[in-house]
Amino acid sequence: MLPEVRPHVSAPLTDQLELQLGLAPDLEASHLDVERVAGIAVVAAAHSGGYAAVGHLLGLLAALPAPTEAGERFWLDLWRSSGAAYLLPANIKAEVLQSLAGEGTALARQILSAVDEMTPPQRVAAGEVIGQALAESDHLPDLKTQVIGELWLRDLELTAWRVLHADGRSDDPTERKAFLEAWKSV
């Protein structure tokens, strides 16, 4: 599942293409040689971490039962076991819609808040509920449901962190140069 690409998300990439590769925004494709295309791919890959993390976050949520009448039992069980109302569909709907539009930081913060509030026993219980749902939908009978659920929760937590980390990175060349100078002097 991939979020929609919005101009504000691609602006840093556009700036880097102009700065690093000397490409003008109105450059015609006929002026691109293989080296330039490879350079564009490298710069795009360097800037894709946040976009990929938002897509992965949405994919993890999409693996759970849909927030419909049929999935209502799952969501109630998850709430009871985790003690985290932050994860209920009604409480993350707006953030999921923002993520589909390419802005995943609000959803990432909400997820990290939910995980942070869980006690170790609540996390184990939530993992069991999630693992049961995933084992049934993904047909993973060889793995224990608690293991599946704990892996899913860890992945969700780390992916939310990646979204926030990618959003907080500075793309300012002056700041980057200052960092590199400081790093070289260590």
Salt bridges, closest charged atoms under 4 A:
GLU4 OE2 - ARG6 NE 3.37
ASP77 OD2 - ARG73 NE 3.84
ASP77 OD1 - ARG80 NH1 3.53
GLU103 OE1 - HIS8 NE2 3.92
GLU150 OE2 - ARG123 NE 3.27
GLU150 OE2 - ARG154 NE 3.41
ASP155 OD2 - HIS56 NE2 2.93
GLU157 OE1 - ARG123 NH2 3.14
GLU181 OE2 - LYS184 NZ 3.68
